[in-house]
Amino acid sequence: MDATQLARSLLEPVPAHRTAGLEVLSAADGAAELALTTPEALTNVIGSLHSSGLITLVDPAGLAAMIAAAEKPDEFAGVVPLGAVASMEFLAPARGRLTAGCRLDDQALLALRPVLSGASARARLTTRAEIVDASGEVVCRGRFEWSVRRTQETR
């Protein structure tokens, strides 16, 4: 299912995402791509996107990939993903137009599908995202461990 519009409606209004200018480019089949153009107000002392800005790409990239795992429009309703552990690897200055990609691996999909379908109330899974600049250079990699739960008994 193409969940791009759903991911946009859930992620782009978040105040931190709006401040950074986050855009959901695509979200389908357990994969997502997000982008932002480095806002000057969020740069560090070398004019690169601050680490807090980079996590503003890695976190929602994982969320968008989870949203993209939904097979029906209402499957994500009542699902609450909470980050439990995060790690970031900074590889190069992050400047200009940046794109983050995340694709759920088989293990993450296996854990998440029962929550999305309503067969299970909880899951733990890991997402991995990579951020590249306009030239295609990898500037950052990030990993999130998530605790995902369903708040609604039925949809």
C-alpha positions in Angstrom: 0.0 0.0 0.0 1.2 3.5 -0.7 1.1 5.2 2.7 2.8 8.4 1.6 -0.2 10.7 2.3 -0.8 9.0 5.7 2.8 9.4 6.7 2.7 13.1 5.6 -0.4 13.7 7.6 1.1 12.1 10.8 4.7 13.3 10.6 4.9 16.7 8.8 2.6 18.6 11.3 4.9 17.7 14.3 6.4 21.0 15.5 10.0 19.8 15.4 9.5 18.4 11.9 7.8 21.6 10.7 10.7 23.7 12.1 13.2 21.6 10.2 11.1 21.6 7.0 10.8 17.8 6.9 9.1 16.4 3.8 7.8 12.8 3.4 8.8 11.9 -0.1 7.5 8.4 -0.1 6.2 5.7 2.2 5.2 2.3 0.8 5.8 -1.4 1.3 7.8 -1.0 4.6 10.2 1.7 3.2 10.3 5.4 3.4 12.2 8.4 2.1 12.2 11.8 3.8 14.1 15.0 3.0 14.9 18.5 4.3 17.0 21.4 3.1 19.3 22.3 6.0 17.7 25.3 7.7 20.4 27.9 8.7 18.7 28.2 12.2 19.6 24.5 12.8 23.2 24.5 11.8 26.2 23.9 14.1 29.5 25.8 14.4 30.7 24.5 11.0 27.5 25.3 9.2 26.4 21.7 9.1 23.0 20.4 10.2 23.2 20.0 14.0 23.0 16.5 15.4 19.5 17.3 16.7 18.5 18.1 13.2 19.9 14.8 11.9 17.9 12.8 14.5 14.9 14.8 13.2 15.4 12.9 10.0 16.4 9.5 11.4 13.5 9.2 13.9 10.6 10.0 11.4 12.3 7.9 8.7 11.8 4.9 10.9 8.3 6.0 11.8 7.4 6.5 8.1 8.7 3.0 7.3 6.5 1.6 10.0 3.5 3.5 8.6 4.5 2.2 5.2 4.2 -1.4 6.5 0.4 -1.0 6.8 -1.5 -3.1 4.2 -4.8 -1.2 4.7 -5.5 2.5 5.3 -6.7 2.1 8.9 -4.1 -0.4 10.2 -1.9 2.2 11.8 -4.8 3.8 13.7 -4.2 3.3 17.5 -0.6 2.2 17.0 1.9 4.1 19.2 5.6 3.7 18.5 7.9 4.9 21.2 11.7 5.2 20.7 13.5 3.2 23.4 17.2 3.4 22.3 18.8 5.5 19.6 22.3 5.5 18.2 23.8 7.9 15.6 26.9 7.7 13.5 28.1 11.0 12.1 30.2 10.5 9.0 30.5 13.8 7.2 29.2 17.4 7.5 25.5 17.4 6.6 24.7 20.4 4.4 22.2 21.4 1.8 19.4 19.0 0.7 19.5 15.9 2.8 17.5 12.7 2.2 16.9 9.9 4.8 15.9 6.4 3.8 14.7 3.5 5.9 13.5 0.1 4.9 12.2 -2.3 7.5 14.1 -5.6 7.5 12.3 -9.0 7.6 12.7 -9.2 11.4 11.1 -5.8 12.0 8.2 -6.6 9.6 7.7 -9.9 11.4 7.5 -8.1 14.7 5.3 -5.3 13.5 2.7 -7.1 11.3 0.8 -8.6 14.2 0.4 -5.2 15.8 -0.8 -3.6 12.6 -3.3 -6.4 11.9 -4.6 -6.3 15.5 -3.4 -9.8 16.3 -1.0 -8.6 19.0 -0.9 -5.5 21.3 2.9 -5.0 21.5 6.1 -5.4 19.6 9.8 -4.4 19.8 11.7 -3.7 16.6 14.7 -1.9 15.2 14.8 0.6 12.4 18.0 1.8 10.6 18.1 4.9 8.5 20.8 6.4 6.3 21.1 10.1 5.4 22.7 11.2 2.2 23.5 14.7 0.9 22.7 16.0 -2.6 25.9 14.4 -4.0 24.9 11.0 -2.6 27.5 11.0 0.1 26.4 9.2 3.3 26.6 11.8 6.1 24.9 9.9 8.9 23.5 6.6 9.9 21.1 6.1 12.7 19.4 3.2 14.5 16.3 3.3 16.7 14.9 0.5 18.9 11.1 0.9 19.2 8.5 -0.3 21.6 5.3 -0.4 19.6 1.8 -0.9 21.1 -1.8 -0.8 20.0 -4.0 1.4 22.1 -7.3 0.3 20.5 -8.6 -3.3 21.0 -10.4 -3.2 17.6 -10.3 -1.0 14.6 
